């Protein structure tokens, strides 16, 4: 009987140790991939979804970018346990490769100091500049 009680006590203490404490943030992905996009055809806006998997409200205190060409926006209200929200990112669509990072600061307990880095990658291609005169030359004569 003592062994049974000891086992039950051990299980209860172990379960309490592994119980969630505080807000926890989980992202659908740890990167935003623009792929290959064309300037003027894409608005440069992407969103990344996250969920509060903890047992207390999650507060996103700040979201900052590694450069001024990428503008993130954060939720203004706390995210309740079990609820999801998004962070919107707008890239200025300057032609060339995209290699940026946004840093999310929160009260999440499952990341060191509540800080999470999300990588942004892709490639912006400028549309071809077609000279109007050259285009006319290519047309069959009537």
N, C-alpha and C positions, 0 to 999 in steps of 0.2 A: 504494500500500500504506500509506503514511504517513497519507493522508487516511482510509482505512478504519479504521486503528488509532485515530486521533484521534476519529473518529465513535463507535466502540465505547466508548472511554474516556469521552467526553462523556455517552453514554447511561447508562453505569454510575454515574457521579458524579451525574447528574440523578436517577436512580432512588433512589440512596441518600439524596439530599436530601429526596425526597418520602416516604420510608419513615416509617411510624408510629414514634413513640418515646413510650413511656409509656402509661398508661391513658387511655382516651377514653370519655366518656359520651354516649350518644345516647338521647333520650326519644322515645316513640311520638308524644307531643304536648307542646306547651309550655303547655297549660292543662288544667284539670279543669273540665268544664261539668256542673253539677248539673241544669241546665234548671229547670223549675218543679216543685217537690216540695212535699208536704204534711207539715206537722209531725205527728208521731205515726204516720205511715205509712211514713216513710223513716228508716233508722238513721243517715244522714249519713256513712256510711263509703264512701270511694272509694279506688281504687288507681291509681297511674300506673306504667307499666312502662318500664324503661330497660335498655340493653345496654352492656356494656363492649366497644367496638369497637377498643380499643387492643391493645397487645402485652404489657402488664404488669397485675397485679391492681389493681382499682379499689377504693379505700377511701372510703366515705361517712363523713366525720368528724362532720358535724352537719347536722341539718335543723331549721330554725326557722320559725315562723309570724309573720305580721305582727300577730296579736292572739291573746289567750288563748282565743278561741272556736273556734279551729282547732288540732287537735292532730295533728302528723305523727309517724310512727314510721319509723325507718330500719333497713336491714339491719345486722346486727352483724358479719357475716363479710365479708372481701374478696370481690369479684366477679371471678372469673377471666376472662381474655380470651375473648371470644366468648360468654360467659354473660350471662343476663338475671336481673333481680330486680325487685322492686316497692317503692314507698314508699307506705305507707297514710296516708290523711288522714281524720280524723274531725271533722266540723263539728257544732256544738252545736244546729243546726236552729232557731235563733231566727228568728221570722218577719221577713221583709223581704228586700231584695236582698243577695246575697253578692258581695263584691268584696274578695278577700283575696289574699295572696301567700305562698308558702312558698319559702324560700331553702335551696338544697342546697349544702353545702360538701364538696368532695372533692379528691382528688389528680389529677383529670382535667387533661390538658394541652391539650385542645381548647377550653377556656373560660378566660377571664381569671381568674387566681387559683383556678381550679377551682370557681367559683361559678356556679350556675344558678338563675334565678328562674322559678317556675311559677305562673301566674295561676289563681285559683279564681274561678268566677263561677256565678251562678244566682239563683234566687228561691225563698224558702221562704214558703209560704202557710199561714196558720193555718186549721184546719178551722172551718167555720161553727158558731157556737154556736146551737143550736136550743133554745128554751124548751120544756120538756116540756108546759106548759099550752097553748101556742100550737099545738103539734103535735097535741094531742088535739082542739082546736077544728077542725083541718083534716080530721079523720077523719069519714067519714059516720056519722050517728047510726044506731043499730040499733033 
